[in-house]
Amino acid sequence: MQNTYLAKRARLENYFNEVSSDAWDKLTSNEPVSFVRQLVREGREKMQTAIMEKLPHDLKGMRILDAGCGTGVLSRMLDERGAEVVGVDISDKLIDVAKNRSAANKNIEYFAGDMKEQSFGNFDYIIAMDSLIHYSPEDTLSSIVEFSKRANNSVIFTVIPSTFFLRTKLRLGKCFPRSERSPEIVPIELANLHQLENIKTNTSLKKIARIKRFFYVSEAWEFAHK
């Protein structure tokens, strides 16, 4: 399982550094984008709001990992509430953008590397927004369990829910070249998610929100200690 995670991580690192860093830079800015990308932007903004609403309003004294932080949008939102934030992303180019945009945010440390690196230590909360959606269900579940061992309160993460429409769309997409498109997303079944409570006892799993904005369909969940 670790080998499949590492292989996918290597492909994602290449994609986000060599193909899409400029596109993500623009998508997470205030610059005009295409109609489709605007819908994706709006979906991500709604998801960020839903995640922030789940957290305490006052985060002073709390340490939070933004796992797969990209250009640091969520990291800055956490910093504004007083949290000490560690933002980690696989793309050093996106980390450079995050650092440039966060010059005024004094409580964020950014690192390029593996979001599961244990040397970053423990946290009050670990947030993985849209950073597990390219991995297999097995790798996704194992990553969440690993995170939960280092999260004092909970792990908040997003997944792509498995629906008939999405499965059909993905099957059709395999008939076309993918060289200039984003890496394949992997939907996950509800039954897969509920395995988490069997894998790790004394935990609870609750859905926070489902955001649907045309091409952007995502669910946020919280895996918490009881």
C-alpha positions as CSV (number, residue, x, y, z in Angstrom):
1,M,0.0,0.0,0.0
2,Q,2.9,2.3,0.8
3,N,4.3,1.7,-2.6
4,T,1.1,2.8,-4.3
5,Y,1.0,5.9,-2.2
6,L,4.6,6.8,-3.1
7,A,4.1,6.1,-6.8
8,K,1.0,8.4,-6.9
9,R,2.7,11.0,-4.8
10,A,5.6,11.1,-7.3
11,R,3.2,11.6,-10.3
12,L,1.3,14.3,-8.4
13,E,4.5,16.1,-7.5
14,N,5.5,16.2,-11.2
15,Y,2.1,17.4,-12.3
16,F,1.7,20.2,-9.7
17,N,5.3,21.4,-10.3
18,E,5.6,21.0,-14.1
19,V,2.1,21.3,-15.5
20,S,-0.4,23.1,-13.3
21,S,1.4,25.4,-10.9
22,D,0.6,28.5,-12.9
23,A,-3.1,27.4,-13.2
24,W,-3.4,26.9,-9.5
25,D,-1.7,30.2,-8.8
26,K,-4.3,31.9,-10.9
27,L,-7.3,29.8,-9.6
28,T,-6.6,30.7,-6.0
29,S,-6.1,34.4,-6.8
30,N,-8.6,37.1,-7.6
31,E,-7.7,37.1,-11.3
32,P,-10.5,36.4,-13.9
33,V,-10.7,32.8,-14.9
34,S,-12.8,30.7,-17.3
35,F,-16.4,29.9,-16.5
36,V,-15.6,26.4,-15.5
37,R,-12.7,27.4,-13.3
38,Q,-14.8,30.1,-11.7
39,L,-17.3,27.4,-10.6
40,V,-14.4,25.3,-9.2
41,R,-13.1,28.4,-7.4
42,E,-16.6,29.1,-5.9
43,G,-16.9,25.4,-4.8
44,R,-13.5,25.5,-3.1
45,E,-14.3,28.8,-1.3
46,K,-17.6,27.3,0.0
47,M,-15.7,24.2,1.2
48,Q,-13.1,26.4,3.0
49,T,-15.9,28.3,4.7
50,A,-17.6,25.0,5.8
51,I,-14.3,23.7,7.3
52,M,-13.7,27.0,9.1
53,E,-17.2,26.9,10.5
54,K,-16.5,23.5,12.1
55,L,-13.5,24.8,13.9
56,P,-13.5,26.9,17.1
57,H,-13.7,30.6,16.4
58,D,-10.7,31.3,18.7
59,L,-7.8,29.1,17.6
60,K,-5.1,30.9,19.8
61,G,-2.7,28.4,21.2
62,M,-3.7,25.7,18.8
63,R,-1.4,24.0,16.3
64,I,-2.9,23.0,13.0
65,L,-1.5,21.1,10.0
66,D,-2.8,22.2,6.6
67,A,-1.9,19.0,4.7
68,G,-1.7,19.8,1.0
69,C,-1.9,23.6,1.6
70,G,-1.4,24.6,-2.0
71,T,-1.1,28.4,-2.2
72,G,-2.0,28.8,1.4
73,V,-5.5,30.1,1.3
74,L,-6.8,28.0,4.2
75,S,-3.5,28.4,6.1
76,R,-4.1,32.2,6.1
77,M,-7.7,31.8,7.3
78,L,-6.4,29.7,10.2
79,D,-3.7,32.2,11.0
80,E,-6.3,35.0,11.1
81,R,-8.0,33.1,13.9
82,G,-4.8,32.9,15.9
83,A,-3.7,29.3,15.1
84,E,-0.1,28.3,14.7
85,V,-0.1,26.7,11.2
86,V,2.2,24.3,9.5
87,G,1.4,24.3,5.8
88,V,2.8,21.4,3.7
89,D,2.5,20.8,0.0
90,I,4.1,18.4,-2.4
91,S,4.8,21.3,-4.9
92,D,7.7,23.5,-4.1
93,K,6.3,26.0,-6.7
94,L,3.0,26.3,-4.9
95,I,4.8,26.7,-1.6
96,D,6.7,29.6,-3.1
97,V,3.4,31.2,-4.0
98,A,2.0,30.5,-0.5
99,K,5.1,32.2,1.1
100,N,4.8,35.2,-1.1
101,R,1.1,35.7,-0.3
102,S,1.6,35.1,3.4
103,A,4.2,37.7,4.1
104,A,1.9,39.4,6.6
105,N,1.0,36.2,8.3
106,K,3.5,35.6,11.2
107,N,2.2,32.3,12.5
108,I,2.5,30.1,9.4
109,E,5.4,27.9,8.5
110,Y,5.4,26.4,5.0
111,F,7.3,23.3,3.9
112,A,7.5,21.5,0.5
113,G,7.3,17.8,1.0
114,D,5.1,14.9,2.1
115,M,2.1,16.0,4.1
116,K,2.4,12.7,6.2
117,E,6.0,13.5,7.3
118,Q,6.0,12.6,11.0
119,S,8.8,14.9,11.9
120,F,6.3,17.8,11.8
121,G,5.0,16.4,15.1
122,N,1.5,16.5,16.6
123,F,-1.3,18.9,16.1
124,D,-4.6,19.9,17.7
125,Y,-6.3,19.6,14.3
126,I,-5.1,18.2,10.9
127,I,-6.9,19.4,7.8
128,A,-6.6,17.7,4.4
129,M,-8.7,19.6,2.0
130,D,-8.7,18.1,-1.6
131,S,-5.3,16.6,-0.9
132,L,-6.4,12.9,-0.7
133,I,-8.7,12.8,-3.6
134,H,-6.2,11.4,-6.1
135,Y,-5.3,8.4,-4.0
136,S,-6.9,5.0,-3.8
137,P,-9.5,4.4,-1.1
138,E,-7.0,2.1,0.7
139,D,-4.3,4.8,0.7
140,T,-6.8,7.5,1.7
141,L,-8.1,5.5,4.7
142,S,-4.6,4.6,5.9
143,S,-3.5,8.3,5.6
144,I,-6.5,9.5,7.7
145,V,-5.7,6.9,10.3
146,E,-2.0,8.0,10.3
147,F,-3.1,11.6,10.7
148,S,-5.5,10.7,13.6
149,K,-2.6,9.3,15.6
150,R,-1.0,12.8,15.5
151,A,-4.2,14.9,15.9
152,N,-5.3,15.7,19.5
153,N,-8.9,16.6,18.5
154,S,-9.7,15.5,15.0
155,V,-8.8,15.1,11.3
156,I,-10.9,17.1,8.9
157,F,-10.7,15.9,5.3
158,T,-12.5,16.0,2.0
159,V,-13.3,13.2,-0.4
160,I,-15.0,12.9,-3.8
161,P,-18.3,11.0,-3.1
162,S,-19.0,8.1,-5.4
163,T,-22.1,8.7,-7.5
164,F,-23.4,7.1,-10.7
165,F,-22.9,10.3,-12.6
166,L,-19.4,10.8,-11.5
167,R,-18.4,7.2,-12.1
168,T,-19.8,7.4,-15.6
169,K,-18.0,10.7,-16.3
170,L,-14.7,9.2,-15.2
171,R,-15.2,6.1,-17.3
172,L,-15.8,8.3,-20.4
173,G,-12.8,10.4,-19.5
174,K,-10.5,7.4,-19.8
175,C,-11.3,7.3,-23.5
176,F,-9.5,10.6,-24.1
177,P,-5.9,11.6,-23.7
178,R,-5.0,13.0,-20.2
179,S,-1.5,14.5,-20.9
180,E,-2.6,18.1,-20.3
181,R,-5.4,17.4,-17.8
182,S,-5.3,17.0,-14.0
183,P,-4.5,13.6,-12.4
184,E,-7.4,11.2,-12.1
185,I,-9.6,11.8,-9.1
186,V,-10.7,8.7,-7.2
187,P,-14.3,8.7,-5.7
188,I,-14.8,6.9,-2.5
189,E,-17.8,4.9,-1.3
190,L,-19.6,5.7,2.0
191,A,-19.0,2.1,3.2
192,N,-15.2,2.7,2.7
193,L,-15.3,5.7,4.9
194,H,-17.1,4.0,7.7
195,Q,-14.3,1.4,7.9
196,L,-12.4,4.1,9.7
197,E,-14.4,3.5,12.9
198,N,-13.5,-0.2,12.7
199,I,-9.8,0.4,12.0
200,K,-9.4,2.9,14.9
201,T,-11.6,2.5,18.0
202,N,-12.9,5.3,20.3
203,T,-13.4,7.5,17.3
204,S,-16.4,9.1,15.5
205,L,-17.0,9.9,11.9
206,K,-19.3,12.8,10.9
207,K,-20.1,14.5,7.6
208,I,-19.6,18.3,7.8
209,A,-20.8,19.4,4.4
210,R,-21.4,18.4,0.8
211,I,-20.5,21.1,-1.7
212,K,-21.7,20.8,-5.3
213,R,-20.8,23.5,-7.8
214,F,-21.1,21.8,-11.2
215,F,-17.6,20.4,-11.8
216,Y,-16.7,20.7,-8.1
217,V,-18.3,18.0,-6.0
218,S,-16.8,17.3,-2.6
219,E,-17.7,16.2,0.9
220,A,-16.0,17.3,4.1
221,W,-15.8,14.8,7.0
222,E,-14.5,14.9,10.6
223,F,-12.7,11.9,12.1
224,A,-12.6,12.7,15.8
225,H,-11.5,11.2,19.1
226,K,-14.3,10.4,21.4
